[in-house]
């Protein structure tokens, strides 16, 4: 009972008047209600969707990828696709729009409730190398054109974007020259965020737009505060949580939530990593600098990962401002830095963390019940917010449970 009370903000109550095709109330009938999709976004980076949707692999490998995707769809309702400019448009004027559209459509076709996010529209790392041949004025125009083109092209398929990524470090990034750091020095942090959000909002007024960063220091708070003061329409704060150097733990997690909650904006944990192998040494400052031949997943560390996943997801799900959690790497196969960061091993077998999260989403945080209509065809139920299948005899309908408590009429 205690957990349910802590999760009241994730639940709703709905009264339904059930009528038949002639408008007569469906009286004294048993009705089953099955929770089919959470309002909360449980997601993963799912770049393999591009390969599956475009059938670029051999039959044997395609079968392996399809098996991986089946396991993704069995748990998640939210997927992030890659729009790194350098990979998406390696040759100027020749973007991989067709391939990414196919991937987004594939995700939507497999799950009509799937939310797809594009990541990212503007970032200094992985950006287009051909920007270096341009003046700063030309780079800015190319970035604007890129946003307008891609956000417009994908409207309806992708209506959520990480607009700009890792701005805290962007103007002082010195590992290599790139066009985006050049223009961020000209515009300043708040200035470049404002420009990119304005162009994205113009291109899709109804999209959900995120500012995203790995830096959870006061510098990110200062940036957000400056952007909000400048009128930037941030829809959600994106927080990366790549924990290759060890799980943050409850204390740090709750501290981060408290600090970023004072803005009153929705919070998305956009890139979460909990590994099932040895911990990266603490002295590594840039995670990208840790390159080792093998980073195995072991039974001992897989048990630790599952425990950490259960605690972290439970803390985040209980917090009223958190709306989404994305596990960055779904499978160890092709994982960033070769880290055992997936919920699946490289052979597609599920780790304990996968089964733990599936239990949380599909059982602990799920509503399936049977109720009976009264003499007026009315029924009331309470459950986790999201989409439901309603079945009465051989009739079926779908409904959405949200915080709106108005009585609805449903025809079956």
N, C-alpha and C positions, 0 to 999 in steps of 0.2 A: 504493500500500500504506500510505503514511503516513497518508492521510486515513482509511482504514478503521480503522487502529489508534486514531486519535483519536476514532472514533465507536463504539467497542466497547460503550459503555454504551447505545447506541441499537439494539443488535443482540441477537439471541437464537439459540439452537440448539435444534432440536427433532428427536426421533426419533419416527417414526410407524409403527405396525403397520397395514398396509392389508389389510382383509378384505372379502370380498364379502357379499352379503345372507345367505348360508348360514353365514357365519363362517369360510370358508376363506381362507387367506392369498392375496393377489394377488401372484403370484411372477414375478420377472424381467420386470416391465412398466415402460415409460417413463411418468414422471409429470411433468407441468408444474406449476410453482408460480408464481402471479402475485400480486404484492403489490398489493392493491386499496385499502388504507387505512392510513395511518400511525397509530401510537399517539400520536405527537407531534401537537399541535393547531396546524395552520396555518390561521389565520383572517382574517376581515375583518369590519368593521362592515358589515351588509347590511340597512340599513333599507328598501331598495327591496322587500324580500320582503313587507313589509306591503301595499304598493300592488299588487304582483302577485297575492298570495294573495286579496285582496279585490276585484280587478278593478275598481278605481275609475277607471281611465284609459280613454281612447278606444282603439279597436282599434289604431290606428296607434301610439299611445304604448305600449300594452301589448306590442305586438310588439317595440318598442325595449327595454322593460324585460326582457322574456323573453330577448332576446338577451344582455343584460347578465348576467342570472342564469345562463344557460348557461355563460358564461365563468367565472363564480364557481364553479359546481359542477365545472368541469373541473380546478380546482386545489385548492380549499379543502375542509376537513372540519370547519370550525368557524365559526359565525356568531354575531355579537352583534346583539341586537334592542333597540330603544329603549323604556325604561320610565320616562323622565323624567316625574315625577309631574304636572307642569303640563300636559304634552301627553297623558298617558295618562288623566288624570282631571280635565279642565278644569272640569267641573261636578261638585261633590261628590255621590258616590253613583252616578255614571254613567261608570264606567271603560270603556276600550276593550278589554275582555277578549276579546270575540269576534274582533275584528280581529287582535289579537296572537296569539291561539290559532291562528287560520287561518294566520298567517305562520310560526309555529313548526312547525305540522303540515306545511305546504308544504315547509319545509326538510328535515324528517325524511322525507317521502314521496319527495323527489327523491334523497336519499342516506340509506340506512338507518343509516349510520355517522356521520351528522352530529351534532356536539355543538352545542347552542344555549345561549347565555348571555344572561341578562337584565341590563341596565345602565340605571341603578342603582336600588336600593331606597330609598336615603336620600342626598340631596344638597341643598345649600343653593341651588345654581343650578338654574334650571328647575323649581323645586318648585311645588306647588299654591298659587296666589295666595290662595285662600280660607282658607288657614291663618291669615292675618293677622287675621281676625275672631275668632280664638280666644284663650283663655288658654294659657299655656305647658303647663299640665296637659292641656288639651284637645288641643293640638298633638301632644304625646307619645302620647296615646291614639290619635289619628288615624293617626300614623305606625306604631304597633304594629298597628292594624287593617289598614292598607294592606299591611304585610308579611305578616300572617297570611293575608289574602284572596288576594293575588297569588301568593305562594309555594305555597300550597295548591292554588289553581286550576290552576297550571301544572306541578304535580308530574308527572313522567314525560315531559313535553315539554321543560321547562326545569329542569334539576337543577344548574345552576351560576349563581351570582349575584355581581355586584359589589355587596356588601351596603351599603357606605357609601363615599362618594367624596370625596376631597380634604379629609380631616379636619384636616390640618395647618393649613390656612387657615380652616377653618369658623368657629371662634368669633370670629375677628378680621376676618371678611369685612365690608366696609363700603361696598360699591358701592351696595347697596340693601337695604332691610329685607326679611327673609324669616323664615318660621316656624322653619326648621331651625337657622339661626344662633342664634335666640333660645333654643331648648332646648339647643343645644350649649354655650352660655354657662352654663346652669344645671348641666348634667351634667359638663362638662369633656370633653376629648378622649377620654381612656380610658373615661370613664363612658358616653359616647354610643355608642362602638364596642361596648362590652360589652353594652349594652342591645339594640342592633340585631342583633348576632350571636346573642344568646340567643334572641330572638324568631324569627329566621330558622331557627336550628337546631331549635327547637321545632316549627316549621311543616313542615320537611322535614329529618329527621335525617340523611338520606343525601346531601344536597346538598353540592356543593363551594362553599365560601364564601370570597370574596376581600375583602381590604382593598385599596383602590386609591388611588393618589395620583400627581400630577405632580411633587411636591416630592421630589427625590432627595437632599436635604441631610441632615445629621445629625439634623434635627428629625423626619424620617420614621423614622429608625432608633430614636430615643428613643420615639416613639409606639408602634412595633411592640414594642419591648422592654417598655414599660409595659403594653401589652395582653396580651402573653404572660405577664407576671408576675401579671396580674390574672385569668389563666385563660381569656382569650378564645380560642375554638377557631378560629383562623385556619388555613384549609387551604392558602392560597397568597397570596403577596405580589404585588400588582398594581403594575406600574411603567409609568406613562405616559411616552412618548418622542416627543412632538410636536416635530419638528426643523425647524420653519419657519425658524429662524434659523441653520440649518446642521447638517450631520451631526455627531453627537457625536465620531465617530472611534473607532478601536480603543482608544486609551489610556483615554478617559473611559468607554467601554462596559465595558471589562474592570475598571476601578476600581469602577464601580457594581455590577457582578456580584460582585466580591470583597467589597464592603462589605455587601451584602444577603444574601450566602451564609452569613454566620456564624450566621444564625438557623436554618439547616438546613431551611428550608421550601421547597417548590416555588416557583418564580418564573414569573410570567406577564408578558410584555410586552403589556399590555392595549390600548394605544392608540398604535400606531407611525405616525409620519408622516415620510416623506422626499419632498421636493417635486422637481418637474421644471421649476421656473421659477427666477426670481431669488430670492435669499435675503432674508428679512425683515430690516430694519435692526436692529442689535444693541441700539440704545437703547430699543426697544419693550419695556416691562416686562410688560404684560398683552397676550398675543397677540391678544385680542379687540379691542384698540384699533387694530389695523392694518386699516383698511378702505380699499380702493382699487377703482376701477372695473373694472380688468382685471388678471389675473395669468396671463399666458400660459405654456403649456408649449412649450418649444422643443427642437429636435433635440439641441442641445448639452447642455442641462440634463437631457434625458431619458437621455442616455448616462451622465451623472454619477449620476443617480438609480439606474440599473441597477447601476452599479458599487458604489454604497453599499448597495443591497439585498443584493447577493451577499456583500459583506463582513460586513454586520451579521447577516444570517441565518445565515451560516456560523459566526460567533463564538458566537451564541446556541445554535445546534443542537449545537455541540460541548460546551457547558457542561452538566454533569450535573444541575443543579437546575432548569434552564429546561425548562418543559413545554409552553409555548404562546406563540405570537406572533400578535398581531392587527394587521393593517394597518388603520388606522382608517377610511380612505376608499378604497373599492374603485374608484370612478370620479370623474373631475373634475366630472361633472354633479352639481350640488348640494353640492359639497364645502364643508366648514367653512371660513369666511373667504374662500371663492372661490379657495382655493389649489389649484394643480395638484398635488394630493397623491395622486391615484388611480393605480392600475395600468392603468386604461383612460382614454383621452381622452374628451371629452364626446360624441363620436360612436360610442363603444363600441369603437373600434379599440385593440388592445393596444399599450401602450408597451413598450419594451425591458425594463423592470423586470418586467412580467408574464411575458414569455417567459423571462427569467432565472430567476425564482422557479419557474416551471413546470418548467424543466429541472432545477433542484436537486431538487425534490420528486419528479418523475416519472422522472428518469433517474439523477442522481448519487446520490441517497439512496433508491434503489429496488431491489428484488430481484425478478428474473424468471429462473427457471432450470428446467432439466430434469434429473431424477435418475431412477435405476432402482432398483426394489425388488429385494431379494436373495431368496435361496431360502426365506426365512421371511416374505416380504412386508414386510420392514423397509426404511425409508429414513431418512436423516438429512440435514437441511439447516440452513444458517445464513443469516440474513437480517435486514433491518431489522424492528423490532418493529411489529406491527399485524395486519391481517386479510389473508388469502390465499384465492385460489381454487385448488383442486387439481383437475386434470383428468387422468383416466386413461382412454384410449380414448373411449368415449361417456359415461363417468360423471364426475360433478362433485360436489365437496364444498367446504365452506368450513371454515377453521380460523383460530385466533388464535395468533400467535406472541408469547409474552411471556417473561419471565425464568424462568418455571417450566420446569425441564429434564426433568420427568417424561415418560416415554414415553406416548403416547396411542394409543388404538385408533380407527381411522377406518373406517367402513363406507361402501363405495361400490357 
